């Protein structure tokens, strides 16, 4: 299994190197407050990393908010059970 993962990783690294080499032209970006000149391959990689980070952040926030909601509901249910249970039992 590790061999397959290693081979896939090497394939994508090689593909990234080829993509970067074939797209070495500079592209200008005007972001309003700064102007950048980046190679096409670097710009593509930067966009990919930003998308990966934003997607991961969105997924993490969704999962953490769901867990927080479930914990709140569980504590409310536990509090309701404690109030309905007789003290002498």
PyMOL CGO cylinders between C-alpha atoms (Angstrom):
from pymol import cmd
from pymol.cgo import CYLINDER

trace = [
    CYLINDER, 0.00, 0.00, 0.00, 2.83, 2.40, 0.84, 0.3, 1, 1, 1, 1, 1, 1,
    CYLINDER, 2.83, 2.40, 0.84, 4.45, 1.67, -2.51, 0.3, 1, 1, 1, 1, 1, 1,
    CYLINDER, 4.45, 1.67, -2.51, 1.28, 2.63, -4.37, 0.3, 1, 1, 1, 1, 1, 1,
    CYLINDER, 1.28, 2.63, -4.37, 0.92, 5.87, -2.38, 0.3, 1, 1, 1, 1, 1, 1,
    CYLINDER, 0.92, 5.87, -2.38, 4.59, 6.69, -2.96, 0.3, 1, 1, 1, 1, 1, 1,
    CYLINDER, 4.59, 6.69, -2.96, 4.26, 6.08, -6.70, 0.3, 1, 1, 1, 1, 1, 1,
    CYLINDER, 4.26, 6.08, -6.70, 1.14, 8.25, -6.92, 0.3, 1, 1, 1, 1, 1, 1,
    CYLINDER, 1.14, 8.25, -6.92, 2.88, 11.00, -4.96, 0.3, 1, 1, 1, 1, 1, 1,
    CYLINDER, 2.88, 11.00, -4.96, 5.93, 10.83, -7.25, 0.3, 1, 1, 1, 1, 1, 1,
    CYLINDER, 5.93, 10.83, -7.25, 3.67, 10.96, -10.31, 0.3, 1, 1, 1, 1, 1, 1,
    CYLINDER, 3.67, 10.96, -10.31, 1.97, 14.13, -9.09, 0.3, 1, 1, 1, 1, 1, 1,
    CYLINDER, 1.97, 14.13, -9.09, 5.28, 15.73, -8.14, 0.3, 1, 1, 1, 1, 1, 1,
    CYLINDER, 5.28, 15.73, -8.14, 6.63, 14.98, -11.64, 0.3, 1, 1, 1, 1, 1, 1,
    CYLINDER, 6.63, 14.98, -11.64, 3.44, 16.33, -13.22, 0.3, 1, 1, 1, 1, 1, 1,
    CYLINDER, 3.44, 16.33, -13.22, 3.78, 19.51, -11.14, 0.3, 1, 1, 1, 1, 1, 1,
    CYLINDER, 3.78, 19.51, -11.14, 7.38, 19.97, -12.22, 0.3, 1, 1, 1, 1, 1, 1,
    CYLINDER, 7.38, 19.97, -12.22, 6.43, 19.52, -15.87, 0.3, 1, 1, 1, 1, 1, 1,
    CYLINDER, 6.43, 19.52, -15.87, 3.46, 21.88, -15.51, 0.3, 1, 1, 1, 1, 1, 1,
    CYLINDER, 3.46, 21.88, -15.51, 5.67, 24.50, -13.88, 0.3, 1, 1, 1, 1, 1, 1,
    CYLINDER, 5.67, 24.50, -13.88, 8.34, 24.15, -16.55, 0.3, 1, 1, 1, 1, 1, 1,
    CYLINDER, 8.34, 24.15, -16.55, 5.85, 24.44, -19.41, 0.3, 1, 1, 1, 1, 1, 1,
    CYLINDER, 5.85, 24.44, -19.41, 4.17, 27.50, -17.86, 0.3, 1, 1, 1, 1, 1, 1,
    CYLINDER, 4.17, 27.50, -17.86, 7.20, 29.58, -16.94, 0.3, 1, 1, 1, 1, 1, 1,
    CYLINDER, 7.20, 29.58, -16.94, 5.81, 32.82, -18.45, 0.3, 1, 1, 1, 1, 1, 1,
    CYLINDER, 5.81, 32.82, -18.45, 5.20, 35.65, -16.02, 0.3, 1, 1, 1, 1, 1, 1,
    CYLINDER, 5.20, 35.65, -16.02, 1.64, 36.74, -15.39, 0.3, 1, 1, 1, 1, 1, 1,
    CYLINDER, 1.64, 36.74, -15.39, 0.76, 40.08, -13.83, 0.3, 1, 1, 1, 1, 1, 1,
    CYLINDER, 0.76, 40.08, -13.83, -1.84, 40.31, -11.07, 0.3, 1, 1, 1, 1, 1, 1,
    CYLINDER, -1.84, 40.31, -11.07, -3.25, 43.60, -9.82, 0.3, 1, 1, 1, 1, 1, 1,
    CYLINDER, -3.25, 43.60, -9.82, -4.90, 43.00, -6.44, 0.3, 1, 1, 1, 1, 1, 1,
    CYLINDER, -4.90, 43.00, -6.44, -5.79, 46.65, -5.85, 0.3, 1, 1, 1, 1, 1, 1,
    CYLINDER, -5.79, 46.65, -5.85, -3.25, 47.24, -3.12, 0.3, 1, 1, 1, 1, 1, 1,
    CYLINDER, -3.25, 47.24, -3.12, -0.32, 45.34, -4.62, 0.3, 1, 1, 1, 1, 1, 1,
    CYLINDER, -0.32, 45.34, -4.62, 0.84, 44.22, -8.06, 0.3, 1, 1, 1, 1, 1, 1,
    CYLINDER, 0.84, 44.22, -8.06, 2.45, 40.82, -8.46, 0.3, 1, 1, 1, 1, 1, 1,
    CYLINDER, 2.45, 40.82, -8.46, 4.40, 39.19, -11.27, 0.3, 1, 1, 1, 1, 1, 1,
    CYLINDER, 4.40, 39.19, -11.27, 4.32, 35.40, -10.85, 0.3, 1, 1, 1, 1, 1, 1,
    CYLINDER, 4.32, 35.40, -10.85, 5.06, 32.50, -13.16, 0.3, 1, 1, 1, 1, 1, 1,
    CYLINDER, 5.06, 32.50, -13.16, 1.88, 30.73, -14.31, 0.3, 1, 1, 1, 1, 1, 1,
    CYLINDER, 1.88, 30.73, -14.31, 2.85, 27.51, -12.54, 0.3, 1, 1, 1, 1, 1, 1,
    CYLINDER, 2.85, 27.51, -12.54, 3.44, 29.31, -9.23, 0.3, 1, 1, 1, 1, 1, 1,
    CYLINDER, 3.44, 29.31, -9.23, 0.14, 31.17, -9.57, 0.3, 1, 1, 1, 1, 1, 1,
    CYLINDER, 0.14, 31.17, -9.57, -1.67, 27.88, -10.24, 0.3, 1, 1, 1, 1, 1, 1,
    CYLINDER, -1.67, 27.88, -10.24, 0.01, 26.25, -7.25, 0.3, 1, 1, 1, 1, 1, 1,
    CYLINDER, 0.01, 26.25, -7.25, -0.82, 29.24, -5.04, 0.3, 1, 1, 1, 1, 1, 1,
    CYLINDER, -0.82, 29.24, -5.04, -4.47, 29.12, -6.11, 0.3, 1, 1, 1, 1, 1, 1,
    CYLINDER, -4.47, 29.12, -6.11, -4.55, 25.38, -5.39, 0.3, 1, 1, 1, 1, 1, 1,
    CYLINDER, -4.55, 25.38, -5.39, -3.05, 25.83, -1.90, 0.3, 1, 1, 1, 1, 1, 1,
    CYLINDER, -3.05, 25.83, -1.90, -5.41, 28.70, -1.05, 0.3, 1, 1, 1, 1, 1, 1,
    CYLINDER, -5.41, 28.70, -1.05, -8.40, 26.64, -2.21, 0.3, 1, 1, 1, 1, 1, 1,
    CYLINDER, -8.40, 26.64, -2.21, -7.21, 23.63, -0.21, 0.3, 1, 1, 1, 1, 1, 1,
    CYLINDER, -7.21, 23.63, -0.21, -6.76, 25.74, 2.93, 0.3, 1, 1, 1, 1, 1, 1,
    CYLINDER, -6.76, 25.74, 2.93, -10.14, 27.48, 2.57, 0.3, 1, 1, 1, 1, 1, 1,
    CYLINDER, -10.14, 27.48, 2.57, -11.86, 24.15, 1.91, 0.3, 1, 1, 1, 1, 1, 1,
    CYLINDER, -11.86, 24.15, 1.91, -10.22, 22.60, 4.96, 0.3, 1, 1, 1, 1, 1, 1,
    CYLINDER, -10.22, 22.60, 4.96, -11.16, 25.58, 7.11, 0.3, 1, 1, 1, 1, 1, 1,
    CYLINDER, -11.16, 25.58, 7.11, -14.76, 25.39, 5.93, 0.3, 1, 1, 1, 1, 1, 1,
    CYLINDER, -14.76, 25.39, 5.93, -14.95, 21.66, 6.63, 0.3, 1, 1, 1, 1, 1, 1,
    CYLINDER, -14.95, 21.66, 6.63, -13.35, 22.10, 10.06, 0.3, 1, 1, 1, 1, 1, 1,
    CYLINDER, -13.35, 22.10, 10.06, -15.75, 24.89, 11.02, 0.3, 1, 1, 1, 1, 1, 1,
    CYLINDER, -15.75, 24.89, 11.02, -18.73, 22.82, 9.88, 0.3, 1, 1, 1, 1, 1, 1,
    CYLINDER, -18.73, 22.82, 9.88, -17.67, 19.78, 11.88, 0.3, 1, 1, 1, 1, 1, 1,
    CYLINDER, -17.67, 19.78, 11.88, -16.70, 21.74, 14.99, 0.3, 1, 1, 1, 1, 1, 1,
    CYLINDER, -16.70, 21.74, 14.99, -19.99, 23.69, 15.02, 0.3, 1, 1, 1, 1, 1, 1,
    CYLINDER, -19.99, 23.69, 15.02, -21.94, 20.43, 14.65, 0.3, 1, 1, 1, 1, 1, 1,
    CYLINDER, -21.94, 20.43, 14.65, -19.99, 18.87, 17.54, 0.3, 1, 1, 1, 1, 1, 1,
    CYLINDER, -19.99, 18.87, 17.54, -20.58, 21.94, 19.68, 0.3, 1, 1, 1, 1, 1, 1,
    CYLINDER, -20.58, 21.94, 19.68, -24.32, 21.78, 18.95, 0.3, 1, 1, 1, 1, 1, 1,
    CYLINDER, -24.32, 21.78, 18.95, -24.43, 18.06, 19.80, 0.3, 1, 1, 1, 1, 1, 1,
    CYLINDER, -24.43, 18.06, 19.80, -22.57, 18.64, 23.10, 0.3, 1, 1, 1, 1, 1, 1,
    CYLINDER, -22.57, 18.64, 23.10, -24.98, 21.43, 24.01, 0.3, 1, 1, 1, 1, 1, 1,
    CYLINDER, -24.98, 21.43, 24.01, -28.00, 19.20, 23.29, 0.3, 1, 1, 1, 1, 1, 1,
    CYLINDER, -28.00, 19.20, 23.29, -26.47, 16.33, 25.28, 0.3, 1, 1, 1, 1, 1, 1,
    CYLINDER, -26.47, 16.33, 25.28, -25.82, 18.57, 28.29, 0.3, 1, 1, 1, 1, 1, 1,
    CYLINDER, -25.82, 18.57, 28.29, -29.39, 19.92, 28.12, 0.3, 1, 1, 1, 1, 1, 1,
    CYLINDER, -29.39, 19.92, 28.12, -30.76, 16.37, 28.04, 0.3, 1, 1, 1, 1, 1, 1,
    CYLINDER, -30.76, 16.37, 28.04, -28.52, 15.33, 30.94, 0.3, 1, 1, 1, 1, 1, 1,
    CYLINDER, -28.52, 15.33, 30.94, -29.67, 18.39, 32.92, 0.3, 1, 1, 1, 1, 1, 1,
    CYLINDER, -29.67, 18.39, 32.92, -33.32, 17.59, 32.20, 0.3, 1, 1, 1, 1, 1, 1,
    CYLINDER, -33.32, 17.59, 32.20, -32.84, 13.97, 33.35, 0.3, 1, 1, 1, 1, 1, 1,
    CYLINDER, -32.84, 13.97, 33.35, -31.17, 15.12, 36.57, 0.3, 1, 1, 1, 1, 1, 1,
    CYLINDER, -31.17, 15.12, 36.57, -34.11, 17.42, 37.35, 0.3, 1, 1, 1, 1, 1, 1,
    CYLINDER, -34.11, 17.42, 37.35, -36.75, 14.71, 36.73, 0.3, 1, 1, 1, 1, 1, 1,
    CYLINDER, -36.75, 14.71, 36.73, -34.96, 12.00, 38.72, 0.3, 1, 1, 1, 1, 1, 1,
    CYLINDER, -34.96, 12.00, 38.72, -36.21, 11.82, 42.33, 0.3, 1, 1, 1, 1, 1, 1,
    CYLINDER, -36.21, 11.82, 42.33, -33.63, 12.82, 44.93, 0.3, 1, 1, 1, 1, 1, 1,
    CYLINDER, -33.63, 12.82, 44.93, -34.22, 9.77, 47.16, 0.3, 1, 1, 1, 1, 1, 1,
    CYLINDER, -34.22, 9.77, 47.16, -33.91, 7.17, 44.43, 0.3, 1, 1, 1, 1, 1, 1,
]
cmd.load_cgo(trace, "trace")
